[in-house]
Structures are given as structure tokens and as C-alpha cells.
């Protein structure tokens, strides 16, 4: 049964059945006006438009809980002043952004006023609207079945109902409460009510556009590593969440990837996380993308339905055989280069990274929206097992994607400071420190590995001696790449001079 709006012109009796703290709303004897004709008379007669009038809907969703909705409907409009109630708009519409225009007869009407009615009809809301007013309380005798009716004043509807019946006060009274009608400002669905002046009568194609919250999207990626960790297959999905309070059937969907500036502070809402059980198969129906201003626009080439309170996924992109490099990394700290510390750490674990290039030559070369990349690898039985995940930012083509997947189990390090001395300063404004270090790298795997040792050495520094040659990765970074045999160990020793 379709929903019908309720207004002061509706002849209806609302019955509220109370049982302790639980309330259920039942409407009886309603004779609502037809949806296709105006409700009431006079210059403010209200005509209602529902999703049955909808011809098409287009949605552009941004990353920041923001969407642009363009809702096209065919509506009969009278000549003169009238009220047009557009039902089933988003419950989180930003009314100040709403624009209504005629597509079939541009300029045929002008807008005088618009109101967003978001106070929805519920048992609790109905009681709130009747505070200070009288209702009827109907009781049924349990032994005879005879009904008695008393008039009561609603004193409060906060966390329950408080009634004044005669000279007594009752709360949670058994039976049911009968209301004389439904207040005009209570509606069963979110409704945008516009007052307009039309210069012609007849059916028109109208477009309502507005910005709304409650619609969001994010990119989720599923990657499967090859057996030798030398390449991966990458599938991208768009995860859409609709918490806007209405359904968008057969919508034309577009997504904007980029950080759009907004004056109003973004309202953060909890979102349901969706986890994939394993690596997905390649999809053929990926989304088309193009540049838009300083952002990227993705368009789904088929309509899709976003149901209310639904999370769904659609294919974004697919790539196979993307070359990757794996890195085992030990990262140090800068604090122990200017003080004596002794042991720095035992059985330190190597961080595991995989890195790939977002280039056409690497079988990729696509703008990648920000999101989470979940990585899988098949075991000896051929089952895809989860091996880690990381979050990426918006990544344009020809950039590098670097993922931290976790810490290695079989590759560890023992690290200590073997010497520290403070030399006499060359002047009062500087100090000179000399320190030496020993890092024992151990590999319990059945194959040799190459590990990277990265040390952030502060200030001005000079490497005095070392067992393995380093590279100066940055102004304050010394880096070594060291081979460690299977089931064995390799020791790195170095001495450095630091001037601050």
C-alpha cells in the first residue's frame, strides 16, 4: 500500500494503543484526498507528488557525506497560487540548497516559499503535539468486555505519557488513546512543501535538485599477490551507503573523487564496515572516469537502485599482473644519537611493505580514489588468505602506491649502542657526538632475504666507518640494504659523528 500524506484537510481518527511503555499507531476511518488532485481549496490548496510521479533520478556522491540529487517528476500544476508537497525527498536534505524548475515549460511558475517538513508521524510525536490538549481514553473491562470512554488532558509525553483524567493523574494507563485528528505539520515521509505561483495549468516535467547528507561512498580494493610476491591482481569496488531516509530507484550514479571544500563543518556519522571474504574475480563492467575541475568524476554506465538503509558495492576497476616489490624494513629513531642508551631493542620485527607503480607500463595507470586495499595470498591448498591491509589517499596516475601489510614473523633484529662519547664543542653554539651501533639481523625463513635498515640521523652527520655501505636516502637518513642468508644472521656495525 503506498504511503499517503496526512494534513489538516484529511478527515481521520488516530488511535494509539498503549501497553506499558510500548506504543503502536493505528489509523482508522481515514478519507485522505487523492494523490493526483489538490487537497483542500483556495490559493493554498496542496497537491502531493510521490515517487509514483518520478521520471528519473540522478545522484552525484562526494567523499564527504555529501550528495547532489536531481529528481525529475511529472506533476499536474494548477494555475495561480498553490502548495506543492514533494514527498520522499531525503530526510537529510539541506533545504537552503533546493531548487525547483520546470523542464517542459521553463519560467511557467515562480517560487514564493518552501518548507521542509521533517517532523514525521510516530506515536511519540503525535503525543508530543497533543501536550496541553484533550484526548479520549478508551478502556475495556477484562471480565465483561464493556468499553468505557473518558476525556483526558495530556500533561507530558517525555519518556512516556502523563494524563490528567478528572481529578487524578495517570501514567502508562492501559487501553488506547483516541486523538481527534493528525496535526498538519506531521507527515509520514520527509516532504518539501513549496508555495508557487503558476501562469498555466496542466502537467509539467519538473526537476528538484538539492544537496543532502546521508549518501556516501568509498573505494575498497582487493589485491591478490602472486606465489612469488612479484605481482598482484587488483580489483577496485565502490562501496555505497544510503542513510538519507529515502530510496533512489534506477538512479543515474556519478561519484566525485577529491577533497571538495565545504563551509559547513562535516557531520561525521558511523558507517557500517563491509569486509570481503576473499579476492574477487575480475569485473568487466568497470566505471568510466574523467577529469572534473581539479577532481575526478566516475560514472556508472547503467542505472542502479540505492535502497534506504542499504550498503552495496559496484565495480570500479580491474587490473592483473601488476608488478610489485616487497620490502622488509627496520626503521630506527633519532633520539639515541645524542645520548647514551645501551640496548635499544631485542627481537625487533621487520615491517612488511609492498609497493607498485600506478603507470600504464605497469598495467595500471588509473586515478585511484582513496580507500582501503586488502591483500590476499593463496596458500598451498589454493585458498586465498588475508595477509594485511592499508589505507591509500587519492592517487593520480604515474604515482607509487606503498602498502604496509604488517610485521614479519621470521625476520628480526637485535640492536644496541656499543659506544657513545661527547666531544668538545667547536664553539659554544654547537655540540659534537660520536656513537657506534651494532644491529644483528636474523632470518628464520627457508630462503634468503634482503632487509632495509633505515636510520634517521639528526643534524649534520658523518659516517666514520661501517661494515656495509650505506646510501644517503635523504638529508637526515642513512639506509642500508643487507642480505641475510636462510636460517642465518648478518651483523651491521657502524660509527657516526653528529654535530648539532
Helices and strands as residue ranges (DSSP letters): E 11-19, E 22-31, E 46-49, G 51-53, E 54-62, E 66-77, E 80-87, G 95-97, E 99-102, E 109-117, H 123-129, E 134-140, E 147-156, E 162-165, E 168-171, E 175-179, E 191-198, E 202-212, E 215-225, E 231-242, E 248-257, E 288-292, E 295-299, E 304-306, E 310-323, E 325-331, G 335-337, E 343-357, G 360-362, E 371-378, E 384-392, E 400-423, E 432-443, E 449-456, E 460-466, E 471-474, E 477-484, E 489-499
